[in-house]
Structures are given as C-alpha cells and as structure tokens.
Amino acid sequence: SEIGHKLSLKELYLDELVILRDQLKSYQAQLSPEKQEQYERLLADERFKGRQAMIRELRAYLKDYSD
C-alpha cells in the first residue's frame, strides 16, 4: 500500500541518519583538539582558515556513505 511504502521509506531515512551520525561521531573522535574546534566552527557555519580543506576531508571520509 502507499502508506506502507511511505513508512518503509521513512524507516530507511532513519537508518541512514543513524549511520551518518555514527560516521560523523567517528570522524570527530579522530580529530586533534584544534581540528575539533574547527569542526565545531564548520557546523556553526563560521568562516576560518582551512575550512575548504576540512570540507574536502569530510567529503572523502563520508564518501562510502553517499554510495
């Protein structure tokens, strides 16, 4: 049914969200204290030196998630 289909899609999105959050926690855990501060600034949408490099690094780290 259409409702069942929508429910299964919602569950799929929830599963993906859980995986994404776990990967982000894992990424943050491996950062140095300086990089963790930059990561927090990135999440707050602040500008800082090295922002683009961190975005590229994070994209590479999450590459498997996007597949």
N, CA, C and O atoms as CSV, one atom per row, in Angstrom:
chain,resi,resn,atom,element,x,y,z
A,1,SER,N,N,0.836,-1.188,0.000
A,1,SER,CA,C,0.000,0.000,0.000
A,1,SER,C,C,0.876,1.245,0.000
A,1,SER,O,O,2.068,1.180,0.302
A,2,GLU,N,N,0.279,2.365,-0.338
A,2,GLU,CA,C,1.037,3.619,-0.395
A,2,GLU,C,C,1.546,4.013,0.985
A,2,GLU,O,O,2.672,4.490,1.121
A,3,ILE,N,N,0.719,3.814,2.009
A,3,ILE,CA,C,1.133,4.160,3.370
A,3,ILE,C,C,2.290,3.271,3.805
A,3,ILE,O,O,3.259,3.753,4.391
A,4,GLY,N,N,2.193,1.981,3.524
A,4,GLY,CA,C,3.279,1.066,3.861
A,4,GLY,C,C,4.569,1.439,3.161
A,4,GLY,O,O,5.650,1.342,3.742
A,5,HIS,N,N,4.458,1.864,1.920
A,5,HIS,CA,C,5.630,2.286,1.155
A,5,HIS,C,C,6.265,3.516,1.797
A,5,HIS,O,O,7.486,3.586,1.936
A,6,LYS,N,N,5.442,4.482,2.187
A,6,LYS,CA,C,5.960,5.694,2.821
A,6,LYS,C,C,6.604,5.373,4.161
A,6,LYS,O,O,7.630,5.957,4.508
A,7,LEU,N,N,6.018,4.459,4.912
A,7,LEU,CA,C,6.605,4.076,6.194
A,7,LEU,C,C,7.964,3.422,5.998
A,7,LEU,O,O,8.903,3.718,6.737
A,8,SER,N,N,8.080,2.543,5.019
A,8,SER,CA,C,9.364,1.887,4.798
A,8,SER,C,C,10.412,2.894,4.336
A,8,SER,O,O,11.582,2.766,4.696
A,9,LEU,N,N,10.016,3.894,3.544
A,9,LEU,CA,C,10.957,4.939,3.136
A,9,LEU,C,C,11.398,5.758,4.338
A,9,LEU,O,O,12.572,6.107,4.457
A,10,LYS,N,N,10.465,6.066,5.228
A,10,LYS,CA,C,10.801,6.838,6.422
A,10,LYS,C,C,11.787,6.056,7.288
A,10,LYS,O,O,12.742,6.632,7.809
A,11,GLU,N,N,11.566,4.766,7.443
A,11,GLU,CA,C,12.482,3.934,8.213
A,11,GLU,C,C,13.852,3.889,7.557
A,11,GLU,O,O,14.873,3.912,8.244
A,12,LEU,N,N,13.879,3.826,6.241
A,12,LEU,CA,C,15.144,3.825,5.521
A,12,LEU,C,C,15.895,5.115,5.797
A,12,LEU,O,O,17.095,5.092,6.073
A,13,TYR,N,N,15.197,6.238,5.725
A,13,TYR,CA,C,15.844,7.518,6.001
A,13,TYR,C,C,16.358,7.568,7.431
A,13,TYR,O,O,17.438,8.105,7.677
A,14,LEU,N,N,15.608,7.019,8.374
A,14,LEU,CA,C,16.034,6.989,9.763
A,14,LEU,C,C,17.295,6.145,9.909
A,14,LEU,O,O,18.226,6.541,10.611
A,15,ASP,N,N,17.337,4.990,9.257
A,15,ASP,CA,C,18.529,4.141,9.295
A,15,ASP,C,C,19.734,4.879,8.736
A,15,ASP,O,O,20.824,4.819,9.305
A,16,GLU,N,N,19.537,5.579,7.618
A,16,GLU,CA,C,20.634,6.330,7.015
A,16,GLU,C,C,21.092,7.454,7.928
A,16,GLU,O,O,22.287,7.734,8.015
A,17,LEU,N,N,20.160,8.095,8.606
A,17,LEU,CA,C,20.504,9.172,9.526
A,17,LEU,C,C,21.337,8.643,10.688
A,17,LEU,O,O,22.305,9.281,11.101
A,18,VAL,N,N,20.969,7.497,11.206
A,18,VAL,CA,C,21.726,6.881,12.297
A,18,VAL,C,C,23.149,6.567,11.840
A,18,VAL,O,O,24.107,6.822,12.570
A,19,ILE,N,N,23.289,6.020,10.647
A,19,ILE,CA,C,24.615,5.704,10.102
A,19,ILE,C,C,25.427,6.978,9.921
A,19,ILE,O,O,26.604,7.023,10.280
A,20,LEU,N,N,24.806,8.012,9.366
A,20,LEU,CA,C,25.506,9.279,9.155
A,20,LEU,C,C,25.979,9.865,10.480
A,20,LEU,O,O,27.122,10.308,10.589
A,21,ARG,N,N,25.123,9.870,11.468
A,21,ARG,CA,C,25.513,10.407,12.783
A,21,ARG,C,C,26.670,9.614,13.379
A,21,ARG,O,O,27.588,10.197,13.955
A,22,ASP,N,N,26.635,8.297,13.248
A,22,ASP,CA,C,27.734,7.470,13.747
A,22,ASP,C,C,29.038,7.803,13.034
A,22,ASP,O,O,30.092,7.888,13.664
A,23,GLN,N,N,28.964,7.990,11.727
A,23,GLN,CA,C,30.168,8.316,10.968
A,23,GLN,C,C,30.701,9.691,11.348
A,23,GLN,O,O,31.914,9.885,11.429
A,24,LEU,N,N,29.814,10.638,11.580
A,24,LEU,CA,C,30.258,11.970,11.992
A,24,LEU,C,C,30.903,11.929,13.373
A,24,LEU,O,O,31.896,12.619,13.608
A,25,LYS,N,N,30.359,11.138,14.285
A,25,LYS,CA,C,30.970,10.980,15.609
A,25,LYS,C,C,32.347,10.344,15.486
A,25,LYS,O,O,33.287,10.756,16.165
A,26,SER,N,N,32.467,9.347,14.626
A,26,SER,CA,C,33.746,8.683,14.397
A,26,SER,C,C,34.762,9.656,13.815
A,26,SER,O,O,35.922,9.671,14.228
A,27,TYR,N,N,34.328,10.465,12.858
A,27,TYR,CA,C,35.208,11.475,12.255
A,27,TYR,C,C,35.682,12.457,13.319
A,27,TYR,O,O,36.871,12.761,13.404
A,28,GLN,N,N,34.757,12.949,14.122
A,28,GLN,CA,C,35.107,13.935,15.138
A,28,GLN,C,C,36.051,13.343,16.184
A,28,GLN,O,O,36.943,14.039,16.668
A,29,ALA,N,N,35.872,12.088,16.534
A,29,ALA,CA,C,36.701,11.446,17.555
A,29,ALA,C,C,38.162,11.335,17.140
A,29,ALA,O,O,39.045,11.311,17.998
A,30,GLN,N,N,38.430,11.266,15.840
A,30,GLN,CA,C,39.810,11.105,15.391
A,30,GLN,C,C,40.515,12.445,15.163
A,30,GLN,O,O,41.682,12.471,14.773
A,31,LEU,N,N,39.811,13.561,15.404
A,31,LEU,CA,C,40.394,14.880,15.179
A,31,LEU,C,C,41.225,15.341,16.372
A,31,LEU,O,O,40.942,14.993,17.519
A,32,SER,N,N,42.255,16.130,16.077
A,32,SER,CA,C,43.035,16.773,17.134
A,32,SER,C,C,42.150,17.835,17.796
A,32,SER,O,O,41.128,18.224,17.229
A,33,PRO,N,N,42.530,18.307,18.987
A,33,PRO,CA,C,41.726,19.356,19.634
A,33,PRO,C,C,41.541,20.596,18.749
A,33,PRO,O,O,40.459,21.184,18.724
A,34,GLU,N,N,42.584,20.989,18.031
A,34,GLU,CA,C,42.488,22.145,17.132
A,34,GLU,C,C,41.484,21.874,16.010
A,34,GLU,O,O,40.654,22.723,15.685
A,35,LYS,N,N,41.575,20.684,15.431
A,35,LYS,CA,C,40.653,20.319,14.349
A,35,LYS,C,C,39.222,20.171,14.873
A,35,LYS,O,O,38.264,20.473,14.161
A,36,GLN,N,N,39.077,19.709,16.111
A,36,GLN,CA,C,37.733,19.604,16.685
A,36,GLN,C,C,37.094,20.982,16.815
A,36,GLN,O,O,35.897,21.146,16.580
A,37,GLU,N,N,37.905,21.974,17.193
A,37,GLU,CA,C,37.398,23.343,17.274
A,37,GLU,C,C,36.960,23.823,15.886
A,37,GLU,O,O,35.916,24.458,15.740
A,38,GLN,N,N,37.767,23.514,14.880
A,38,GLN,CA,C,37.408,23.886,13.513
A,38,GLN,C,C,36.134,23.160,13.069
A,38,GLN,O,O,35.286,23.745,12.396
A,39,TYR,N,N,36.005,21.907,13.442
A,39,TYR,CA,C,34.810,21.127,13.102
A,39,TYR,C,C,33.563,21.779,13.707
A,39,TYR,O,O,32.535,21.898,13.041
A,40,GLU,N,N,33.658,22.195,14.962
A,40,GLU,CA,C,32.537,22.877,15.608
A,40,GLU,C,C,32.208,24.177,14.881
A,40,GLU,O,O,31.038,24.524,14.722
A,41,ARG,N,N,33.235,24.889,14.443
A,41,ARG,CA,C,33.012,26.130,13.699
A,41,ARG,C,C,32.386,25.835,12.336
A,41,ARG,O,O,31.563,26.607,11.844
A,42,LEU,N,N,32.780,24.718,11.735
A,42,LEU,CA,C,32.186,24.313,10.460
A,42,LEU,C,C,30.692,24.033,10.637
A,42,LEU,O,O,29.877,24.461,9.820
A,43,LEU,N,N,30.340,23.322,11.690
A,43,LEU,CA,C,28.934,23.023,11.962
A,43,LEU,C,C,28.129,24.290,12.243
A,43,LEU,O,O,26.931,24.350,11.965
A,44,ALA,N,N,28.801,25.305,12.800
A,44,ALA,CA,C,28.133,26.578,13.091
A,44,ALA,C,C,28.133,27.503,11.877
A,44,ALA,O,O,27.662,28.637,11.955
A,45,ASP,N,N,28.662,27.014,10.754
A,45,ASP,CA,C,28.733,27.770,9.500
A,45,ASP,C,C,29.582,29.031,9.629
A,45,ASP,O,O,29.292,30.052,9.005
A,46,GLU,N,N,30.640,28.949,10.448
A,46,GLU,CA,C,31.566,30.064,10.605
A,46,GLU,C,C,32.690,29.939,9.591
A,46,GLU,O,O,32.974,28.853,9.085
A,47,ARG,N,N,33.315,31.051,9.308
A,47,ARG,CA,C,34.472,31.080,8.411
A,47,ARG,C,C,35.746,30.908,9.231
A,47,ARG,O,O,35.854,31.428,10.341
A,48,PHE,N,N,36.705,30.176,8.677
A,48,PHE,CA,C,38.002,30.022,9.319
A,48,PHE,C,C,38.996,29.525,8.285
A,48,PHE,O,O,38.620,28.965,7.256
A,49,LYS,N,N,40.275,29.740,8.580
A,49,LYS,CA,C,41.322,29.266,7.684
A,49,LYS,C,C,41.329,27.740,7.722
A,49,LYS,O,O,41.350,27.138,8.795
A,50,GLY,N,N,41.310,27.126,6.553
A,50,GLY,CA,C,41.298,25.672,6.462
A,50,GLY,C,C,39.903,25.084,6.321
A,50,GLY,O,O,39.735,23.865,6.308
A,51,ARG,N,N,38.907,25.946,6.215
A,51,ARG,CA,C,37.514,25.479,6.105
A,51,ARG,C,C,37.313,24.581,4.884
A,51,ARG,O,O,36.750,23.493,5.002
A,52,GLN,N,N,37.765,25.027,3.720
A,52,GLN,CA,C,37.576,24.246,2.495
A,52,GLN,C,C,38.328,22.919,2.556
A,52,GLN,O,O,37.840,21.901,2.067
A,53,ALA,N,N,39.511,22.933,3.154
A,53,ALA,CA,C,40.274,21.688,3.295
A,53,ALA,C,C,39.521,20.699,4.181
A,53,ALA,O,O,39.488,19.502,3.897
A,54,MET,N,N,38.922,21.204,5.248
A,54,MET,CA,C,38.165,20.325,6.142
A,54,MET,C,C,36.926,19.781,5.433
A,54,MET,O,O,36.571,18.617,5.619
A,55,ILE,N,N,36.275,20.599,4.635
A,55,ILE,CA,C,35.102,20.137,3.886
A,55,ILE,C,C,35.504,19.023,2.922
A,55,ILE,O,O,34.803,18.018,2.802
A,56,ARG,N,N,36.637,19.205,2.232
A,56,ARG,CA,C,37.113,18.154,1.315
A,56,ARG,C,C,37.438,16.873,2.078
A,56,ARG,O,O,37.103,15.776,1.631
A,57,GLU,N,N,38.090,17.016,3.226
A,57,GLU,CA,C,38.441,15.855,4.048
A,57,GLU,C,C,37.183,15.133,4.531
A,57,GLU,O,O,37.116,13.904,4.515
A,58,LEU,N,N,36.203,15.900,4.953
A,58,LEU,CA,C,34.953,15.314,5.434
A,58,LEU,C,C,34.199,14.619,4.303
A,58,LEU,O,O,33.623,13.550,4.499
A,59,ARG,N,N,34.207,15.227,3.128
A,59,ARG,CA,C,33.571,14.577,1.964
A,59,ARG,C,C,34.241,13.244,1.658
A,59,ARG,O,O,33.562,12.254,1.384
A,60,ALA,N,N,35.565,13.213,1.705
A,60,ALA,CA,C,36.290,11.966,1.444
A,60,ALA,C,C,35.958,10.931,2.521
A,60,ALA,O,O,35.784,9.751,2.218
A,61,TYR,N,N,35.872,11.373,3.770
A,61,TYR,CA,C,35.566,10.471,4.874
A,61,TYR,C,C,34.162,9.878,4.730
A,61,TYR,O,O,33.932,8.716,5.063
A,62,LEU,N,N,33.233,10.689,4.233
A,62,LEU,CA,C,31.842,10.247,4.094
A,62,LEU,C,C,31.533,9.672,2.718
A,62,LEU,O,O,30.372,9.405,2.406
A,63,LYS,N,N,32.546,9.481,1.902
A,63,LYS,CA,C,32.347,9.000,0.531
A,63,LYS,C,C,31.552,7.694,0.503
A,63,LYS,O,O,30.644,7.542,-0.315
A,64,ASP,N,N,31.880,6.763,1.375
A,64,ASP,CA,C,31.179,5.479,1.408
A,64,ASP,C,C,29.708,5.653,1.755
A,64,ASP,O,O,28.864,4.882,1.300
A,65,TYR,N,N,29.399,6.669,2.565
A,65,TYR,CA,C,28.010,6.905,2.963
A,65,TYR,C,C,27.164,7.324,1.768
A,65,TYR,O,O,25.999,6.939,1.667
A,66,SER,N,N,27.737,8.103,0.868
A,66,SER,CA,C,26.957,8.629,-0.253
A,66,SER,C,C,26.706,7.598,-1.342
A,66,SER,O,O,25.869,7.827,-2.216
A,67,ASP,N,N,27.397,6.481,-1.317
A,67,ASP,CA,C,27.208,5.446,-2.351
A,67,ASP,C,C,25.920,4.690,-2.181
A,67,ASP,O,O,25.622,3.793,-2.969
